[in-house]
Amino acid sequence: MDTKTCKECGRELPIIRFRRIRDGVICGVCKDCTNAKMRDTRASKSLKNGGG
């Protein structure tokens, strides 16, 4: 099985744990880190806009 190291967390994970972008290029950040970053971004925007 092919693996890749995440640039964000440094873990070596199977390729299936990474998103494919533009023409099949594999992203350098794993799905877990991408999802966590999105959650943080949404939470901070929600707090900034008055909760909700």
C-alpha positions as CSV (number, residue, x, y, z in Angstrom):
1,M,0.0,0.0,0.0
2,D,1.3,3.5,-0.9
3,T,1.7,6.0,1.9
4,K,2.4,9.7,2.2
5,T,3.4,12.0,5.0
6,C,1.0,14.8,5.9
7,K,2.7,18.2,5.9
8,E,0.4,19.4,8.7
9,C,0.6,16.6,11.4
10,G,3.6,14.7,10.1
11,R,1.8,11.3,10.2
12,E,2.5,8.7,7.5
13,L,-0.9,7.6,6.2
14,P,-2.3,5.6,3.3
15,I,-2.9,7.6,0.1
16,I,-6.6,7.1,0.5
17,R,-6.5,9.4,3.6
18,F,-5.5,12.4,1.3
19,R,-7.8,14.4,-1.1
20,R,-7.1,14.5,-4.8
21,I,-7.1,17.9,-6.4
22,R,-6.5,19.2,-9.9
23,D,-5.9,16.5,-12.4
24,G,-5.4,13.7,-9.8
25,V,-2.7,15.5,-7.9
26,I,-2.7,14.3,-4.2
27,C,-3.0,17.1,-1.6
28,G,-0.1,17.4,0.9
29,V,-2.4,17.6,3.9
30,C,-4.5,14.7,5.1
31,K,-8.3,14.7,5.3
32,D,-8.2,14.8,9.1
33,C,-6.2,17.9,9.2
34,T,-8.2,19.5,6.4
35,N,-11.4,18.8,8.3
36,A,-10.1,20.1,11.6
37,K,-9.0,23.3,10.0
38,M,-12.4,23.8,8.3
39,R,-14.1,23.2,11.7
40,D,-11.9,25.8,13.4
41,T,-12.5,28.3,10.6
42,R,-16.3,27.9,10.7
43,A,-16.3,28.1,14.5
44,S,-14.2,31.3,14.5
45,K,-16.5,32.9,11.8
46,S,-19.6,31.9,13.8
47,L,-18.2,33.6,17.0
48,K,-17.1,36.6,15.0
49,N,-20.6,37.0,13.6
50,G,-22.3,36.8,16.9
51,G,-22.7,33.1,17.7
52,G,-25.3,31.0,16.2
